[in-house]
C-alpha cells in the first residue's frame, strides 16, 4: 500500500526520489546581517527562534549591548504566545468535535431518508412522479440527496409530509413524522453548534495572531539591533539562533527528528528547524516493501502527519532543509512501527 499524505491538494513534486537532484541553486548574493536572517513567517519557526533568542539574551544580552528587549521580556512574550496558542488549539479541537457530531447526525439522517424512501416507494412507486412532489425529495428523484444541505432540508419536508399523511408512516420501521422531526431537530442543533464553535475559533484566532505578530516584530528588532552591535564573524550570532553574515548561504540540516504513533494508521513527524532553511522536504519509505525513499511533502511547519498507513509496517523518515540557494544534507533515518 503506497504512502499517502494528509493534504491531497498539495502540488509539490511528490514523486521525487531521495537521490534526485536538490532544489535548483540560484545565484548567491552577498548578504548583510539583516538579509542573512529574515523574519520567520511560519509561527512554529518564529517561536523556536524566539526561544533561542531568549537563551542568547540571557547569556549575551548584556555583553552584546542589546537595547530593544531583555531576556525576561522575551520570555514573557513567548509565554503569551504559548497561552494564546493553547487557547486557540482548544477552540480548534472543540470545532473538530462539533463537526464530527454534524457528520454523525448526517449519517443517521441519511439512514432515515433511505429507509423512508423505501417505505414511500411501496405506495408512491419506484420512479419519480407528481405523487412524490409533496415529500420534498429534490431534483425529481427518489434517491437520497447528495449534499448535506439538501438532506437537512428534506428531513423537515418529510416530517411535514408524514404529519399530513399519517397513513404513509411505517411505525414498525420507525418511519414516522415524530422520528423525522427528531432527526431534523438533532441535525439542526449539531449544525448550529458547529457554526457557533467555528465562530469561537475565529475569536480565539485573533489574539493568537496578534501575539505571534508581536513576537515576530520583536524578533525583527533583535536581529536589526544585533546587526549594528555584532561583528560579522562574532560567534554570538549562533547563540541567538541566527546566522552571521560570514555563514554560508545554504541551510544547516534539520535535527531531532521524532516519530509519534497517533492512533491507528497515523504517524506524526516533528523536527528541529534547520538554520537558514525556509522549507523542509519529508522523505519516507515503508519497510519491508519499499527500498527507496520518496518525497511525500514539502512543508513550512516543523511537523507533518502521515495518515492511512498500513498497520504493522515500519515507517522510515528522512528530512532535508532547503532555501533558495540549495539543500542541506539529510537527517539520519528515523523509524517507527505503525499502529
Secondary structure, DSSP 4 states (H G I P E B T S, - for coil): ---EES-TT--S-TT-BTTSPPSPP----PPPHHHHSPPP-SHHHHHHHHHHHHHHHHHHTTTTT--S--HHHHHHHHHHHHHHHHHHHHHHHHHHHHHHHHHHHHHHHHHHHHHHHHHHHHHH-SS--GGGGGGT-STT--SPPSSHHHHHHHHHHHHHHHHH-GGG-BGGGTBSHHHHHHHHHHHHHHHHHHHHHHHHHHHHHHHHHHHHHHHHHHHHHHHHHHHHHS-TT-THHHHTT---TTS-SSPPPPEEEEEEE-STT-EEEEEEPPTT-SEEEEEEEEETT--S-EEEEEESSSEEEEESPPTTPEEEEEEEEEETTEEPPPPPPEEEE--
